[in-house]
Amino acid sequence: MKSANRLLVFILTWIACACAYAQEQAEIPLVRDFTLEAKAAEAKGVPILVMFGRRNCAFCDQLLKEFLVPMSHNAEYDSKVIMRQVDAGSSAKLRLFNGKITTHARFSKTNKIQLTPTIKLFDAQGNELVEPLVGLSTPDYYGGFLDQRIDEALAKLRTGK
């Protein structure tokens, strides 16, 4: 009886942790329609940050947990960027900036995504604004690199250069 109770407690704890983890990851939504994101970005005058990732990608999970999710809770970033995810291995439908329908996987291939995570910043027309951040090889400096790319993209949007 005690073993069954311990097992039940373990299972319930595991489920609670898994649900909390899934909720945290979902705070950076998967994009479904870039035309809607583009309208929001244009209205706010900010770039769209897209994290290309894959399920079961440990570095993608680390990037979300240590950088993107905390940034999404920081009010300063509300006026700097819209953050979304693309699942590079998914056949989920995706409306592109021009309104055409594709999949997350095809959009990733079109964007030459070979390594995940990759961060790209786009304007409201779907043009890349700055050099992408590929991989997560230097976590100690990654936040600075990410902030630099966001600031560069924002400056390009605001100056039109």
C-alpha positions as CSV (number, residue, x, y, z in Angstrom):
1,M,0.0,0.0,0.0
2,K,2.8,2.5,0.9
3,S,4.5,1.7,-2.4
4,A,1.4,2.4,-4.3
5,N,0.9,5.8,-2.5
6,R,4.5,6.7,-3.2
7,L,4.1,5.8,-6.8
8,L,1.0,7.9,-7.0
9,V,2.6,10.9,-5.4
10,F,5.6,10.5,-7.8
11,I,3.3,10.4,-10.8
12,L,1.3,13.4,-9.7
13,T,4.4,15.4,-9.0
14,W,5.9,14.5,-12.4
15,I,2.6,15.5,-14.2
16,A,2.6,18.8,-12.3
17,C,6.2,19.5,-13.3
18,A,5.6,18.5,-16.9
19,C,2.6,20.8,-17.1
20,A,4.5,23.7,-15.6
21,Y,7.3,23.2,-18.0
22,A,5.0,23.0,-21.0
23,Q,3.2,26.2,-19.8
24,E,6.6,28.0,-19.5
25,Q,7.6,26.9,-23.1
26,A,4.2,28.0,-24.4
27,E,4.9,31.6,-23.3
28,I,6.7,32.2,-26.6
29,P,3.9,31.1,-28.9
30,L,4.3,29.1,-32.1
31,V,3.5,31.4,-35.0
32,R,0.4,30.5,-37.1
33,D,-0.1,33.6,-39.2
34,F,2.7,36.0,-40.0
35,T,0.2,38.5,-41.5
36,L,-1.3,39.0,-38.1
37,E,2.2,39.3,-36.5
38,A,3.2,41.7,-39.2
39,K,0.2,44.0,-38.4
40,A,1.1,44.0,-34.7
41,A,4.8,44.6,-35.4
42,E,4.0,47.5,-37.8
43,A,1.6,49.1,-35.3
44,K,4.2,48.9,-32.5
45,G,7.1,49.8,-34.8
46,V,9.1,46.7,-33.7
47,P,10.7,43.7,-35.3
48,I,9.5,40.1,-35.1
49,L,12.0,37.8,-33.4
50,V,11.6,34.2,-34.6
51,M,13.2,31.3,-32.8
52,F,13.5,28.3,-35.1
53,G,13.6,25.3,-32.9
54,R,12.7,21.6,-32.8
55,R,11.0,19.4,-30.3
56,N,13.4,17.5,-28.0
57,C,16.2,20.1,-28.8
58,A,17.9,20.6,-25.5
59,F,19.6,23.9,-26.6
60,C,16.2,25.2,-27.8
61,D,14.7,24.5,-24.4
62,Q,17.7,26.2,-22.7
63,L,17.3,29.2,-24.9
64,L,13.7,29.5,-24.1
65,K,14.1,28.9,-20.3
66,E,17.2,31.1,-19.8
67,F,16.6,33.9,-22.3
68,L,13.4,34.2,-24.2
69,V,10.8,33.4,-21.5
70,P,12.4,35.8,-19.0
71,M,12.7,38.5,-21.7
72,S,9.0,38.0,-22.4
73,H,8.2,38.9,-18.7
74,N,10.3,42.0,-18.9
75,A,8.1,45.1,-19.9
76,E,11.1,46.7,-21.6
77,Y,10.9,44.1,-24.4
78,D,7.3,44.8,-25.1
79,S,8.3,48.0,-26.8
80,K,11.3,46.4,-28.6
81,V,10.2,43.1,-30.1
82,I,7.5,40.5,-30.8
83,M,8.7,37.0,-30.0
84,R,7.4,33.9,-31.8
85,Q,8.6,30.3,-32.4
86,V,8.7,28.1,-35.5
87,D,9.0,24.4,-35.2
88,A,11.5,23.4,-37.9
89,G,10.3,19.8,-37.9
90,S,6.6,20.4,-37.9
91,S,4.1,20.0,-40.7
92,A,1.8,22.5,-39.0
93,K,0.3,25.1,-41.3
94,L,1.8,28.6,-41.4
95,R,0.5,31.7,-43.2
96,L,3.5,33.6,-44.6
97,F,3.9,37.4,-44.7
98,N,2.5,37.5,-48.2
99,G,-0.6,35.5,-47.2
100,K,0.5,32.2,-48.8
101,I,0.2,29.0,-46.8
102,T,3.1,26.7,-46.1
103,T,4.3,24.6,-43.1
104,H,6.7,25.4,-40.3
105,A,9.2,22.9,-41.8
106,R,9.1,24.4,-45.3
107,F,9.4,27.9,-43.9
108,S,12.5,26.7,-42.0
109,K,13.9,25.2,-45.1
110,T,13.3,28.4,-47.1
111,N,15.2,30.3,-44.4
112,K,18.1,27.8,-44.7
113,I,17.7,26.6,-41.1
114,Q,20.2,23.8,-40.6
115,L,20.9,24.2,-36.9
116,T,18.5,24.8,-34.0
117,P,18.0,27.0,-32.2
118,T,18.4,29.8,-34.7
119,I,17.1,33.4,-34.1
120,K,16.1,35.6,-36.9
121,L,14.6,39.1,-36.8
122,F,12.1,40.2,-39.5
123,D,10.3,43.4,-40.4
124,A,6.6,43.5,-41.2
125,Q,7.2,42.5,-44.8
126,G,9.2,39.4,-43.9
127,N,12.7,40.9,-44.7
128,E,15.6,39.8,-42.4
129,L,16.9,42.8,-40.6
130,V,20.2,41.5,-39.0
131,E,22.5,38.6,-39.1
132,P,20.9,35.5,-37.5
133,L,22.1,34.0,-34.2
134,V,22.8,30.4,-34.9
135,G,23.1,27.8,-32.1
136,L,23.7,28.4,-28.4
137,S,27.5,27.9,-28.1
138,T,28.3,30.7,-25.7
139,P,25.5,31.0,-23.1
140,D,27.5,33.4,-20.9
141,Y,27.5,36.0,-23.8
142,Y,24.3,35.0,-25.5
143,G,22.1,37.5,-23.8
144,G,24.3,40.3,-24.9
145,F,24.4,39.0,-28.5
146,L,20.6,38.7,-28.5
147,D,20.1,42.3,-27.1
148,Q,22.6,43.6,-29.7
149,R,20.6,42.0,-32.6
150,I,17.3,43.3,-31.2
151,D,18.7,46.8,-30.9
152,E,20.2,46.7,-34.4
153,A,16.9,45.5,-35.9
154,L,14.9,48.1,-34.0
155,A,17.3,50.9,-35.2
156,K,17.0,49.7,-38.8
157,L,13.2,49.8,-38.5
158,R,13.2,53.3,-36.9
159,T,15.7,54.9,-39.2
160,G,14.6,53.1,-42.4
161,K,18.2,51.9,-43.1
